[in-house]
Amino acid sequence: MTTFDSVILEASDPTAAAAFYRAAGLDTYVTVRGTDAPSAGFRGFALSIVASQPGNVDAIIGAAVDAGATILKPATKSFWGYGGFVQAPDGTIIKVACSKKKDTDPASRTIDQVALLLGVTDVKASKRFYVENGLAVAKSFGGKYVEFDTPSSAVTLALYPRHALAKDTGVSQDGTGSHRLVLSGDAGPLTDPDRFLWETATA
C-alpha cells in the first residue's frame, strides 16, 4: 500500500510561516519550505482541524489569530456542530471545528485530528487516480467526499469538491499558479489530475 507521510507547505517567507505554525500548534503536522512560485487566489486546499468541544475550537482559532491569521468565517454553531475558518499569513486556509455544541471540560488548545482537504474538480476521477497509485480508501461518499487510509501520517488525506471547499471557506474558487503544497509519500514523484504534486519521502 502506498503511504502518505507528510504535508509540505511552500511560502515566500518560510521563516515567518514556520513561526506561525509553531505558535498555532501545527508544527508537528506540517513542514514549511521556501518558494518563489507565483500563486494567486484560492490554492485549492485547506487544513481541517478537529477539536473536541467549542471552547477548544475558540482557543485554537485564538492562537492562530494571535500568531497572524485572519478570520475568514467566525466560529459559529451549525446543525453539525461548531466551527470557523481562518487564513494563515502564507495563504493556507485552516478550518477548526468540533461536532459538539457545548463544552464539557475546561477549554484547551488540544488538537484531536488534522486532515488535508484537497479541493478537486472530479472527486471520483481523483479517487481512481489515487487508488491506481496505491492509496487505500477508508471512507467514500460518491462524488462528495473521499478519505484515504493514511496510518503512517499524522494528517488524514481527503478529497472534496473544489467549488464546495471554496464555498465552505468563504472564498472564491478562482485561483492561478502554484498550489504551494507538496504531499510526501512513497509513491514517487506524481502529479494528480488537479496538479497537486507528490514527492518521494526522505528519511
C-alpha positions as CSV (number, residue, x, y, z in Angstrom):
1,M,0.0,0.0,0.0
2,T,1.2,3.5,-0.9
3,T,1.9,5.7,2.1
4,F,1.2,9.4,2.6
5,D,3.7,10.6,5.1
6,S,3.6,14.4,5.4
7,V,2.4,17.8,4.3
8,I,4.9,20.3,2.9
9,L,3.7,23.9,2.7
10,E,5.6,26.3,0.5
11,A,5.9,30.0,1.4
12,S,7.6,33.1,0.2
13,D,8.9,33.7,3.7
14,P,9.4,30.2,5.2
15,T,10.9,31.5,8.4
16,A,7.8,33.6,9.2
17,A,5.5,30.7,8.1
18,A,7.3,28.2,10.3
19,A,7.0,30.6,13.2
20,F,3.2,30.9,12.6
21,Y,2.7,27.1,12.6
22,R,4.7,26.7,15.8
23,A,2.6,29.4,17.5
24,A,-0.6,27.9,16.2
25,G,0.4,24.4,17.4
26,L,0.5,22.9,13.9
27,D,4.3,22.5,13.5
28,T,4.1,18.7,14.2
29,Y,1.6,18.4,11.3
30,V,3.2,20.4,8.5
31,T,6.7,21.2,7.2
32,V,7.4,24.6,5.6
33,R,9.9,25.4,2.9
34,G,10.6,28.4,0.7
35,T,9.3,29.0,-2.9
36,D,9.2,31.8,-5.4
37,A,6.5,30.1,-7.5
38,P,3.7,32.5,-8.3
39,S,0.3,31.8,-6.7
40,A,-2.9,33.9,-6.6
41,G,-6.4,33.3,-5.2
42,F,-7.7,30.1,-3.9
43,R,-5.0,27.4,-3.7
44,G,-7.4,24.5,-3.8
45,F,-6.9,23.0,-0.4
46,A,-7.5,23.5,3.3
47,L,-6.2,22.1,6.6
48,S,-9.0,20.8,8.7
49,I,-8.5,20.7,12.5
50,V,-10.9,18.7,14.6
51,A,-11.3,19.6,18.3
52,S,-13.4,18.0,21.0
53,Q,-15.5,21.0,22.0
54,P,-16.4,24.6,21.2
55,G,-14.0,26.1,23.8
56,N,-11.1,24.2,22.2
57,V,-12.1,25.5,18.8
58,D,-12.1,29.1,20.1
59,A,-8.7,28.5,21.8
60,I,-7.1,27.1,18.6
61,I,-8.6,29.9,16.5
62,G,-7.5,32.5,19.0
63,A,-3.9,31.2,19.0
64,A,-3.9,31.3,15.2
65,V,-5.2,34.9,15.1
66,D,-2.7,36.0,17.7
67,A,0.1,34.5,15.5
68,G,-1.1,36.5,12.5
69,A,-4.0,34.6,10.9
70,T,-7.1,36.5,9.6
71,I,-10.6,35.3,10.2
72,L,-12.5,34.1,7.0
73,K,-15.6,32.9,8.9
74,P,-16.1,33.5,12.6
75,A,-16.7,30.3,14.6
76,T,-20.5,29.7,14.9
77,K,-22.9,26.9,15.8
78,S,-24.5,25.0,12.9
79,F,-26.6,21.8,12.6
80,W,-23.4,19.7,12.5
81,G,-21.5,21.3,15.4
82,Y,-19.4,24.4,15.9
83,G,-16.5,25.8,13.8
84,G,-14.9,28.6,11.8
85,F,-12.2,29.3,9.2
86,V,-9.0,31.4,9.3
87,Q,-6.3,32.1,6.8
88,A,-2.6,31.8,7.7
89,P,-0.2,34.6,6.8
90,D,1.2,32.4,4.0
91,G,-2.3,32.0,2.5
92,T,-3.2,28.5,3.8
93,I,-6.8,28.2,4.8
94,I,-7.5,26.4,8.1
95,K,-10.8,25.1,9.3
96,V,-11.3,24.4,13.0
97,A,-14.4,22.6,14.1
98,C,-16.0,20.1,16.5
99,S,-19.2,18.1,16.5
100,K,-20.3,19.2,20.0
101,K,-22.2,22.4,20.6
102,K,-21.4,22.7,24.4
103,D,-18.3,22.5,26.5
104,T,-17.9,19.7,28.9
105,D,-14.4,20.4,30.1
106,P,-12.1,23.4,30.6
107,A,-11.0,24.9,27.2
108,S,-7.6,24.0,25.8
109,R,-5.7,24.1,22.5
110,T,-5.7,20.3,22.2
111,I,-6.0,19.2,18.6
112,D,-7.7,15.8,18.1
113,Q,-7.1,15.4,14.4
114,V,-5.8,17.2,11.3
115,A,-6.9,16.5,7.8
116,L,-5.6,17.8,4.5
117,L,-8.6,18.5,2.3
118,L,-7.7,18.6,-1.4
119,G,-10.3,20.5,-3.4
120,V,-10.6,18.6,-6.7
121,T,-12.6,19.1,-9.9
122,D,-13.9,15.5,-10.0
123,V,-13.8,13.5,-6.8
124,K,-14.4,10.2,-8.5
125,A,-11.7,10.7,-11.0
126,S,-9.2,11.7,-8.4
127,K,-10.2,8.8,-6.2
128,R,-9.5,6.4,-9.2
129,F,-6.1,8.1,-9.7
130,Y,-5.0,7.6,-6.1
131,V,-6.3,4.1,-5.8
132,E,-4.4,3.2,-9.0
133,N,-1.3,4.6,-7.4
134,G,-1.7,2.5,-4.3
135,L,-3.7,4.5,-1.7
136,A,-6.4,2.6,0.2
137,V,-9.8,4.2,0.7
138,A,-11.1,4.5,4.3
139,K,-14.4,6.3,3.6
140,S,-16.1,7.2,0.4
141,F,-19.4,9.2,-0.3
142,G,-19.7,9.2,-4.0
143,G,-18.6,12.4,-5.6
144,K,-18.9,14.3,-2.4
145,Y,-16.0,13.1,-0.2
146,V,-13.3,10.5,0.0
147,E,-11.0,9.8,2.9
148,F,-7.9,7.6,2.5
149,D,-6.3,5.2,5.0
150,T,-3.1,7.0,6.0
151,P,-1.7,5.3,9.1
152,S,1.8,6.5,8.5
153,S,0.9,10.2,8.7
154,A,-0.3,12.4,11.5
155,V,-2.5,14.0,8.9
156,T,-5.5,12.4,7.2
157,L,-5.8,12.9,3.4
158,A,-9.2,13.6,1.9
159,L,-10.8,14.7,-1.3
160,Y,-13.6,17.3,-1.5
161,P,-15.2,19.1,-4.5
162,R,-13.2,22.3,-5.2
163,H,-16.2,24.5,-5.6
164,A,-17.7,23.2,-2.3
165,L,-14.5,23.6,-0.4
166,A,-14.2,27.2,-1.6
167,K,-17.8,27.9,-0.7
168,D,-17.3,26.4,2.8
169,T,-14.3,28.5,3.4
170,G,-15.9,31.7,2.2
171,V,-13.6,32.5,-0.7
172,S,-13.9,32.5,-4.5
173,Q,-12.8,29.2,-6.1
174,D,-10.8,31.1,-8.7
175,G,-7.0,30.7,-8.4
176,T,-3.9,30.5,-10.5
177,G,-0.4,29.4,-10.3
178,S,1.2,27.0,-7.7
179,H,-0.9,25.3,-5.0
180,R,2.2,25.9,-2.8
181,L,1.6,22.4,-1.4
182,V,3.6,19.2,-1.8
183,L,2.5,15.8,-0.5
184,S,5.2,13.4,0.6
185,G,5.0,9.7,0.4
186,D,6.5,6.6,-1.1
187,A,4.6,6.6,-4.4
188,G,7.4,8.5,-6.1
189,P,7.0,11.8,-8.0
190,L,3.4,12.2,-9.1
191,T,1.1,15.0,-10.3
192,D,-2.6,14.3,-9.7
193,P,-5.4,15.4,-12.0
194,D,-5.6,18.8,-10.3
195,R,-1.9,19.4,-10.4
196,F,-1.2,18.6,-6.7
197,L,2.4,17.4,-6.5
198,W,3.8,14.4,-4.7
199,E,7.4,13.8,-4.0
200,T,9.2,10.8,-2.5
201,A,9.6,11.0,1.2
202,T,13.1,11.2,2.6
203,A,14.3,9.6,5.8
